[in-house]
Amino acid sequence: MMVDLNTLLTVCLYILGIVLLIVLIVLGIKCIRVLGKVDKIVDNVDEKVTSLDGLFGIVDKITDGIVLASDSIISGGSDFLSRIFNRKKKEDDIDV
């Protein structure tokens, strides 16, 4: 009786191992197919991004120019205001 139970469990384990191996092979093949599709999508997105690099470069240069101009205007305005307020303080100091 014990010998029959051991062989039965061994056969069940072999069958389960074979089924598990087949399932893993099928899942591996499906993963390979999915990775192929993902690779095509990534290549497509990469092509689209590289086509927009020139546009982004132009936008970057334009924004740098705007920032430079606005910084110089703000700096000039603050210098002008500081000169006006410093003159008034100097005139007040002279009167005393």
Contacts in CASP RR format, 6 or more apart in sequence:
PFRMAT RR
TARGET T0000
AUTHOR 0000-0000-0000
METHOD contacts of the structure
MODEL  1
MMVDLNTLLTVCLYILGIVLLIVLIVLGIKCIRVLGKVDKIVDNVDEKVT
SLDGLFGIVDKITDGIVLASDSIISGGSDFLSRIFNRKKKEDDIDV
END
